[in-house]
Amino acid sequence: MAREKKEDGGILKGIFAGYLILVLHALLMLVVALLVVFLRGVVEYMLWIFLGGVALIGLSAYLFYRRIKKGALNIGGALNDPSLRDRPLEISFLGGLASVRFGRPGQFSEGDQPRAIESRLVEEAPRLEDPEAMRRRELARLVLMLERELITQEEYDKLKQDLLKN
């Protein structure tokens, strides 16, 4: 439960960080434009202003890329999480403009069936249990019955011999 809240918060934080970076870039361009229009001598330092703006944009792009890369690892971890293994999962980007759904078609509600891509899942055949594991479990049950005095020592020995012969 805590992991789901953490994942939801991580995706939301990533979206807000993207919008914050976009707004900061717009403010940076506005400040540069105001400096050019209203301050004297800015033309002399135009190259430095441009290089500083390029450096700031490059730094913010690098930080944004690092955050996205870190978030992609979180999405991969969420997809491999055992608690989400048998549940449908939907990931939306850009406020729902693009969304991806993961899960078996039978897991979605009737009006919510995936339409664009039909998937045919290969069901694994049920596996047989290891005979040795079955013997150990039966032997553990026999020991428990003997400890609770539900069977006698002779019955235990006889059942144990029968179990080990099979």
Backbone torsions as a table, in degrees:
resi	resn	phi	psi	omega
1	MET	NA	-42.8	180.0
2	ALA	-66.6	-35.5	179.8
3	ARG	-65.6	-39.3	179.0
4	GLU	-63.5	-41.7	178.5
5	LYS	-64.8	-39.1	-180.0
6	LYS	-64.3	-42.5	179.5
7	GLU	-64.9	-43.3	179.3
8	ASP	-61.7	-43.9	179.5
9	GLY	-65.9	-36.1	-179.6
10	GLY	-65.8	-42.1	179.2
11	ILE	-67.8	-42.5	179.5
12	LEU	-64.9	-40.6	177.7
13	LYS	-63.0	-37.9	178.5
14	GLY	-64.4	-40.2	178.8
15	ILE	-65.8	-44.9	179.4
16	PHE	-65.8	-35.9	177.8
17	ALA	-64.3	-40.0	177.6
18	GLY	-62.5	-44.6	177.8
19	TYR	-65.4	-38.2	178.7
20	LEU	-63.0	-43.2	178.7
21	ILE	-63.4	-40.9	178.6
22	LEU	-62.3	-44.7	179.7
23	VAL	-65.7	-40.8	179.1
24	LEU	-64.9	-35.8	176.0
25	HIS	-65.3	-41.0	178.3
26	ALA	-63.3	-42.6	177.6
27	LEU	-64.2	-39.1	178.8
28	LEU	-62.7	-43.1	178.0
29	MET	-65.3	-36.7	178.2
30	LEU	-65.1	-43.4	179.4
31	VAL	-63.7	-42.9	178.7
32	VAL	-62.9	-41.2	178.8
33	ALA	-64.2	-41.9	178.1
34	LEU	-64.3	-38.9	177.3
35	LEU	-62.4	-40.8	-179.0
36	VAL	-66.5	-42.9	-175.0
37	VAL	-75.6	-45.6	-167.8
38	PHE	-99.2	-16.8	-177.0
39	LEU	-105.6	139.5	177.9
40	ARG	-82.3	150.4	176.2
41	GLY	81.7	1.4	-179.4
42	VAL	-67.7	-31.5	-178.7
43	VAL	-60.5	-33.8	179.3
44	GLU	-64.9	-31.8	-176.3
45	TYR	-106.6	18.0	-175.8
46	MET	-59.7	-39.5	179.7
47	LEU	-62.1	-42.8	-179.9
48	TRP	-67.1	-38.6	177.8
49	ILE	-64.3	-44.0	179.3
50	PHE	-62.8	-45.6	179.6
51	LEU	-64.2	-38.2	176.3
52	GLY	-64.7	-41.8	177.5
53	GLY	-64.0	-42.4	177.9
54	VAL	-63.2	-40.9	179.2
55	ALA	-64.2	-42.8	178.3
56	LEU	-64.5	-42.5	178.7
57	ILE	-65.2	-41.4	177.8
58	GLY	-63.4	-42.3	178.3
59	LEU	-63.7	-44.4	180.0
60	SER	-67.3	-35.3	176.6
61	ALA	-65.3	-41.0	177.9
62	TYR	-63.3	-45.1	179.5
63	LEU	-65.5	-38.9	177.7
64	PHE	-65.0	-42.3	178.4
65	TYR	-62.8	-41.4	178.6
66	ARG	-63.3	-40.6	179.2
67	ARG	-66.7	-41.8	178.2
68	ILE	-64.6	-41.9	179.6
69	LYS	-62.6	-41.9	178.3
70	LYS	-66.6	-37.8	177.7
71	GLY	-68.1	-33.4	178.3
72	ALA	-64.4	-35.9	176.7
73	LEU	-66.4	-36.2	178.4
74	ASN	-66.5	-37.8	178.5
75	ILE	-65.3	-42.2	177.0
76	GLY	-62.0	-39.3	176.6
77	GLY	-65.9	-35.7	178.8
78	ALA	-68.0	-36.4	179.7
79	LEU	-68.4	-30.1	-179.9
80	ASN	-92.1	0.7	-178.8
81	ASP	-66.6	129.2	-178.6
82	PRO	-61.6	-28.4	-179.6
83	SER	-70.8	-21.4	179.2
84	LEU	-102.6	3.9	-173.8
85	ARG	-61.4	-41.9	-176.2
86	ASP	-104.1	22.1	-179.2
87	ARG	-123.9	151.0	175.1
88	PRO	-73.0	148.7	-178.6
89	LEU	-134.3	131.4	178.5
90	GLU	-121.3	130.2	178.0
91	ILE	-116.2	123.1	-178.8
92	SER	-112.7	139.3	177.3
93	PHE	-118.9	150.8	175.4
94	LEU	54.9	47.1	176.5
95	GLY	66.9	30.3	178.1
96	GLY	93.2	2.7	178.7
97	LEU	-64.3	-39.1	175.6
98	ALA	-127.2	130.8	178.8
99	SER	-140.0	149.2	-179.9
100	VAL	-128.2	134.7	179.0
101	ARG	-115.3	135.3	176.5
102	PHE	-118.7	138.4	177.3
103	GLY	143.6	169.3	178.6
104	ARG	-75.9	147.3	-179.7
105	PRO	-59.1	-32.0	-179.4
106	GLY	-71.2	-12.5	-177.2
107	GLN	-84.1	-18.9	179.6
108	PHE	-84.6	156.8	176.6
109	SER	-70.1	168.6	-171.8
110	GLU	-61.2	-40.3	179.9
111	GLY	-82.1	-2.5	-173.0
112	ASP	-113.8	26.1	-178.8
113	GLN	-71.3	140.2	175.3
114	PRO	-66.6	131.4	-173.9
115	ARG	-106.7	-36.0	-171.5
116	ALA	-69.5	-44.1	-177.5
117	ILE	-123.9	119.0	175.8
118	GLU	-91.9	131.1	-179.4
119	SER	-116.1	139.7	174.8
120	ARG	-110.9	111.0	-177.9
121	LEU	-84.8	140.7	176.1
122	VAL	-91.5	113.0	179.7
123	GLU	-78.5	133.2	176.5
124	GLU	-76.3	141.1	176.7
125	ALA	-71.3	142.6	178.6
126	PRO	-60.8	138.3	-178.2
127	ARG	-92.8	146.7	176.4
128	LEU	-79.3	147.8	179.6
129	GLU	-79.5	147.1	178.9
130	ASP	-62.9	129.0	-179.3
131	PRO	-59.9	-34.0	179.6
132	GLU	-65.8	-39.1	178.2
133	ALA	-66.3	-37.8	177.5
134	MET	-64.0	-41.9	178.8
135	ARG	-62.3	-43.6	179.9
136	ARG	-61.6	-42.2	-179.7
137	ARG	-65.7	-42.5	178.0
138	GLU	-64.7	-39.4	178.3
139	LEU	-65.3	-38.9	177.4
140	ALA	-64.3	-37.9	176.7
141	ARG	-65.3	-40.3	178.0
142	LEU	-62.8	-43.2	178.4
143	VAL	-62.1	-41.6	178.8
144	LEU	-63.8	-41.6	178.2
145	MET	-65.3	-36.9	178.0
146	LEU	-67.3	-41.0	179.5
147	GLU	-65.5	-34.9	179.1
148	ARG	-84.6	1.8	178.6
149	GLU	60.6	38.3	175.2
150	LEU	-86.7	-23.3	175.5
151	ILE	-131.7	159.7	179.4
152	THR	-87.0	169.7	179.5
153	GLN	-62.6	-38.2	179.9
154	GLU	-65.8	-42.9	178.2
155	GLU	-63.2	-39.8	178.8
156	TYR	-60.9	-48.2	-179.0
157	ASP	-61.6	-42.1	-179.1
158	LYS	-65.2	-46.8	179.9
159	LEU	-65.3	-36.2	178.8
160	LYS	-64.8	-44.3	178.4
161	GLN	-62.8	-42.3	178.2
162	ASP	-62.3	-40.4	-178.7
163	LEU	-67.4	-42.1	-177.6
164	LEU	-74.7	-22.1	178.1
165	LYS	-74.6	-30.1	-176.8
166	ASN	-75.1	NA	NA
